Amino acid sequence: MSRKCKLTGKGPLSGNNVSFSQKKTKRRFLPNLQTRNVYVPELGRKVKVKMSARAIRTMDKKGGLMNYLRDEGMTLKDIV
């Protein structure tokens, strides 16, 4: 299962845990992914999409999944 946002392409980043003694150990920063069922009026059904919390906020602001995809230059086939 991929830890990548279908809309924004956000994925895991790597970095270091830094202790008080400045000893560094590797760690991963994972994106805040949520699985959402989004209704698509053009298809007349819901589509399950794994997206980041930031993408959900932007999609709500733009008025739905299709408006978001149009503004980003993507199509529904890119995410399904």
MDAnalysis code that builds the backbone (N, CA, C; Angstrom):
import MDAnalysis as mda
import numpy as np

u = mda.Universe.empty(240, n_residues=80, atom_resindex=np.repeat(np.arange(80), 3), trajectory=True)
u.add_TopologyAttr("name", ["N", "CA", "C"] * 80)
u.add_TopologyAttr("resid", np.arange(1, 81))
u.add_TopologyAttr("resname", ["MET", "SER", "ARG", "LYS", "CYS", "LYS", "LEU", "THR", "GLY", "LYS", "GLY", "PRO", "LEU", "SER", "GLY", "ASN", "ASN", "VAL", "SER", "PHE", "SER", "GLN", "LYS", "LYS", "THR", "LYS", "ARG", "ARG", "PHE", "LEU", "PRO", "ASN", "LEU", "GLN", "THR", "ARG", "ASN", "VAL", "TYR", "VAL", "PRO", "GLU", "LEU", "GLY", "ARG", "LYS", "VAL", "LYS", "VAL", "LYS", "MET", "SER", "ALA", "ARG", "ALA", "ILE", "ARG", "THR", "MET", "ASP", "LYS", "LYS", "GLY", "GLY", "LEU", "MET", "ASN", "TYR", "LEU", "ARG", "ASP", "GLU", "GLY", "MET", "THR", "LEU", "LYS", "ASP", "ILE", "VAL"])
u.atoms.positions = np.array([
    [0.841, -1.179, 0.000],
    [0.000, 0.000, 0.000],
    [0.889, 1.247, 0.000],
    [0.714, 2.084, -0.977],
    [1.549, 3.260, -1.132],
    [1.161, 4.355, -0.140],
    [2.163, 4.994, 0.451],
    [1.926, 6.125, 1.351],
    [2.135, 7.416, 0.562],
    [1.293, 7.593, -0.445],
    [1.427, 8.740, -1.333],
    [0.044, 9.299, -1.639],
    [-0.060, 10.621, -1.617],
    [-1.324, 11.284, -1.916],
    [-1.579, 11.211, -3.422],
    [-2.783, 10.784, -3.800],
    [-3.122, 10.669, -5.222],
    [-3.258, 12.026, -5.894],
    [-3.589, 13.063, -5.128],
    [-3.830, 14.377, -5.715],
    [-2.586, 15.247, -5.744],
    [-1.872, 15.313, -4.628],
    [-0.727, 16.221, -4.553],
    [0.602, 15.523, -4.800],
    [0.649, 14.205, -4.646],
    [1.896, 13.473, -4.827],
    [2.791, 13.493, -3.602],
    [2.279, 14.010, -2.476],
    [3.079, 14.032, -1.254],
    [3.384, 12.613, -0.813],
    [4.629, 12.391, -0.397],
    [5.049, 11.079, 0.086],
    [5.925, 11.222, 1.313],
    [6.481, 10.121, 1.797],
    [7.321, 10.179, 2.986],
    [8.612, 10.966, 2.750],
    [9.062, 11.657, 3.788],
    [10.346, 12.350, 3.782],
    [11.223, 11.701, 4.842],
    [12.530, 11.860, 4.728],
    [13.418, 11.298, 5.731],
    [14.159, 12.413, 6.437],
    [14.550, 12.108, 7.654],
    [15.275, 13.088, 8.457],
    [15.923, 12.396, 9.635],
    [16.220, 13.165, 10.657],
    [16.892, 12.628, 11.835],
    [16.113, 12.929, 13.099],
    [16.112, 11.953, 14.043],
    [15.770, 12.221, 15.424],
    [17.042, 12.756, 16.050],
    [16.949, 13.837, 16.776],
    [18.134, 14.404, 17.415],
    [17.898, 14.417, 18.916],
    [18.728, 13.685, 19.643],
    [18.588, 13.615, 21.094],
    [19.281, 14.815, 21.741],
    [19.148, 14.907, 23.048],
    [19.777, 15.992, 23.795],
    [21.293, 15.978, 23.621],
    [21.864, 14.781, 23.495],
    [23.315, 14.661, 23.305],
    [23.722, 14.843, 21.845],
    [22.774, 15.230, 20.996],
    [22.987, 15.466, 19.566],
    [23.302, 14.196, 18.778],
    [22.975, 13.039, 19.349],
    [23.104, 11.784, 18.609],
    [21.950, 11.721, 17.603],
    [22.266, 11.408, 16.364],
    [21.254, 11.433, 15.309],
    [20.933, 10.016, 14.848],
    [19.636, 9.718, 14.752],
    [19.180, 8.450, 14.210],
    [18.138, 8.749, 13.141],
    [18.112, 7.925, 12.111],
    [17.212, 8.150, 10.980],
    [15.757, 7.944, 11.385],
    [14.865, 8.721, 10.761],
    [13.429, 8.570, 10.949],
    [12.707, 8.973, 9.676],
    [11.427, 8.663, 9.614],
    [10.613, 9.022, 8.450],
    [9.494, 9.947, 8.887],
    [9.236, 10.947, 8.076],
    [8.095, 11.841, 8.268],
    [7.037, 11.403, 7.264],
    [5.900, 10.900, 7.753],
    [4.847, 10.405, 6.877],
    [3.787, 11.485, 6.668],
    [3.213, 11.572, 5.457],
    [2.150, 12.554, 5.220],
    [0.871, 12.133, 5.945],
    [0.031, 13.101, 6.248],
    [-1.237, 12.850, 6.934],
    [-2.261, 12.400, 5.901],
    [-2.260, 11.104, 5.590],
    [-3.138, 10.572, 4.553],
    [-4.459, 10.099, 5.141],
    [-5.529, 10.388, 4.418],
    [-6.873, 9.971, 4.787],
    [-7.501, 9.302, 3.567],
    [-8.293, 8.283, 3.801],
    [-9.042, 7.655, 2.711],
    [-10.449, 8.225, 2.736],
    [-10.862, 8.826, 1.629],
    [-12.160, 9.492, 1.549],
    [-12.968, 8.945, 0.388],
    [-14.261, 8.823, 0.605],
    [-15.190, 8.542, -0.480],
    [-15.729, 9.879, -0.949],
    [-15.389, 10.266, -2.161],
    [-15.775, 11.564, -2.709],
    [-16.809, 11.333, -3.802],
    [-17.941, 12.031, -3.711],
    [-18.979, 11.899, -4.725],
    [-18.593, 12.685, -5.967],
    [-18.686, 12.034, -7.117],
    [-18.375, 12.664, -8.401],
    [-19.669, 12.700, -9.219],
    [-20.278, 13.898, -9.381],
    [-21.552, 13.978, -10.106],
    [-21.462, 13.534, -11.563],
    [-20.302, 13.720, -12.192],
    [-20.139, 13.334, -13.592],
    [-20.268, 11.829, -13.774],
    [-19.826, 11.059, -12.756],
    [-19.928, 9.602, -12.812],
    [-21.204, 9.095, -12.154],
    [-21.776, 9.917, -11.291],
    [-22.970, 9.505, -10.570],
    [-22.696, 8.518, -9.454],
    [-21.464, 8.493, -8.947],
    [-21.108, 7.562, -7.873],
    [-19.975, 8.134, -7.035],
    [-19.675, 7.425, -5.949],
    [-18.566, 7.823, -5.089],
    [-17.288, 7.142, -5.540],
    [-16.165, 7.845, -5.357],
    [-14.854, 7.322, -5.707],
    [-14.009, 7.340, -4.444],
    [-13.330, 6.230, -4.140],
    [-12.469, 6.160, -2.964],
    [-11.087, 6.685, -3.343],
    [-10.629, 7.721, -2.631],
    [-9.358, 8.370, -2.944],
    [-8.548, 8.502, -1.667],
    [-7.246, 8.161, -1.741],
    [-6.348, 8.371, -0.613],
    [-5.664, 9.717, -0.818],
    [-5.978, 10.688, 0.064],
    [-5.461, 12.041, -0.113],
    [-4.971, 12.610, 1.208],
    [-4.104, 13.597, 1.111],
    [-3.571, 14.248, 2.302],
    [-4.607, 15.205, 2.875],
    [-4.426, 15.557, 4.143],
    [-5.344, 16.484, 4.801],
    [-5.326, 17.839, 4.102],
    [-4.190, 18.261, 3.620],
    [-4.080, 19.523, 2.898],
    [-4.893, 19.464, 1.605],
    [-4.858, 18.337, 0.905],
    [-5.630, 18.191, -0.331],
    [-7.130, 18.217, -0.042],
    [-7.548, 17.649, 1.098],
    [-8.965, 17.676, 1.473],
    [-9.413, 19.107, 1.702],
    [-8.596, 19.887, 2.397],
    [-8.930, 21.289, 2.660],
    [-9.024, 22.083, 1.362],
    [-8.085, 21.855, 0.449],
    [-8.085, 22.575, -0.825],
    [-9.280, 22.158, -1.679],
    [-9.595, 20.863, -1.664],
    [-10.738, 20.377, -2.426],
    [-12.040, 20.996, -1.908],
    [-12.189, 21.104, -0.591],
    [-13.370, 21.738, -0.011],
    [-13.451, 23.211, -0.399],
    [-12.297, 23.867, -0.415],
    [-12.254, 25.288, -0.760],
    [-12.658, 25.528, -2.216],
    [-12.218, 24.637, -3.111],
    [-12.489, 24.819, -4.537],
    [-13.860, 24.303, -4.952],
    [-14.555, 23.615, -4.052],
    [-15.924, 23.209, -4.360],
    [-16.062, 21.828, -4.949],
    [-15.186, 20.909, -4.614],
    [-15.358, 19.532, -5.062],
    [-14.142, 18.999, -5.794],
    [-14.176, 17.694, -6.004],
    [-13.047, 16.998, -6.613],
    [-12.819, 17.421, -8.060],
    [-13.870, 17.563, -8.830],
    [-13.697, 17.889, -10.245],
    [-13.126, 19.294, -10.442],
    [-13.546, 20.241, -9.610],
    [-12.978, 21.592, -9.696],
    [-11.503, 21.580, -9.316],
    [-11.155, 20.795, -8.297],
    [-9.756, 20.662, -7.873],
    [-8.914, 20.087, -9.009],
    [-9.400, 19.012, -9.619],
    [-8.648, 18.371, -10.702],
    [-8.498, 19.295, -11.900],
    [-9.557, 20.042, -12.235],
    [-9.488, 20.963, -13.366],
    [-8.435, 22.045, -13.122],
    [-8.395, 22.600, -11.895],
    [-7.431, 23.651, -11.580],
    [-6.000, 23.133, -11.575],
    [-5.818, 21.842, -11.231],
    [-4.475, 21.255, -11.201],
    [-4.049, 20.688, -12.557],
    [-4.958, 20.679, -13.521],
    [-4.627, 20.150, -14.849],
    [-4.619, 18.636, -14.889],
    [-5.396, 17.996, -14.012],
    [-5.460, 16.540, -13.960],
    [-6.835, 16.081, -14.435],
    [-6.954, 14.775, -14.697],
    [-8.236, 14.190, -15.048],
    [-8.590, 13.134, -14.004],
    [-9.799, 12.652, -14.062],
    [-10.261, 11.641, -13.115],
    [-9.502, 10.331, -13.296],
    [-9.031, 10.065, -14.514],
    [-8.279, 8.837, -14.770],
    [-6.913, 8.849, -14.075],
    [-6.396, 10.033, -13.753],
    [-5.104, 10.120, -13.075],
    [-5.163, 9.614, -11.645],
    [-6.332, 9.665, -11.025],
    [-6.417, 9.285, -9.611],
    [-7.153, 7.985, -9.372],
    [-7.924, 7.512, -10.337],
    [-8.706, 6.282, -10.127],
    [-7.955, 5.083, -10.628],
])
